[in-house]
């Protein structure tokens, strides 16, 4: 069980770091919009169906 907990924590940290990097690339007005979207998403609550991880090298 502890191993799964570490995996989840790693994924969450990676997702947050990725979001911060993407937000920092935007201009100020766009940063505010994206931050507000994340804030709404997080305030609605998280579950396994709402978390999306985007890869740097999409396979699509």
C-alpha positions, 0 to 999 in steps of 0.5 A: 500500500505504501508503494502506491501512495508514493506513486500517487504522490510522484504523479501529483507532484509531476503534474503540478510541476508540469502545470507550473511550467506551462503556465509560466510560458504564457502571457499574463492575461492567459496565465490568469485564465489558466490559473482560474481554470485549475482553481475551479477544477481543484475546488470541484474535488479530485477523483480518479476520473478527473486527473489527466496527465499529459506527456511531453511526447504524445503518442497520438 
